[in-house]
């Protein structure tokens, strides 16, 4: 069984979310989103490490407010950067030697089925690089800056990339070492693509929602109830009393 280090980037500004609370620390049923996302992994036998990357501005607050929780759940807290790539780079410096694979998962994507995690871990163990992704279902339009349709794009073969994204540790480190410091990338799969390593797709569906706007909170809450999966930590567990 391959051992997996899980990186949870939670340092983004989340400008589209708005409000006074950053996305990862907003609450669904009075529990922070980032906790729900971490709980997907912490009790898995194949996960040997969980690393949470937060912004430098949030680091001391998270360390103090969630000190007992971080200790009980065995989370390594690190300072991330302004861009996702910076947070992943910072977290990679702390990945355990025991880990053969590294999994990167959005802090604001709490609705992942355990079967999907099993499948993407398994595929990454075989191919070296795999991500969850969902086929696009709607009609896709390319729209100009003036908000006028330029073209209707065939959706055949088009998928929305999701997380977890899982890679062989040495491959991911090599890809990030080759990435220019100022390179613009949207996800970790793109970083690996740039060194010409194929990335396998494990099909999921739209329930694997990334919370981006306040309206997504209600959708995520409904999905969490619908999937009725077993949680790896009880709702009244070590994070029960923590307040952001």
Secondary structure, DSSP 4 states (H G I P E B T S, - for coil): ---EEEEEEE----TTT-SSS-GGG-EETTEEHHHHHHTTTTT-TTEEEEEEEE-HHHHHHHHHHTHHHHHHHTEEEEE--SSHHHHHHHHHTT--TT-SEEEE--TT-----HHHHHHHHHHHHHHSEEEEEEE--S-EEEE-TTS-EEEEEP-TT-EEEEEEEEEEHHHHHHHHHHS-TT---SSHHHHHHTTT---EEEE--TTSPPP-STHHHHHHHHHHHHH-PPPSS-TTSTTTT---
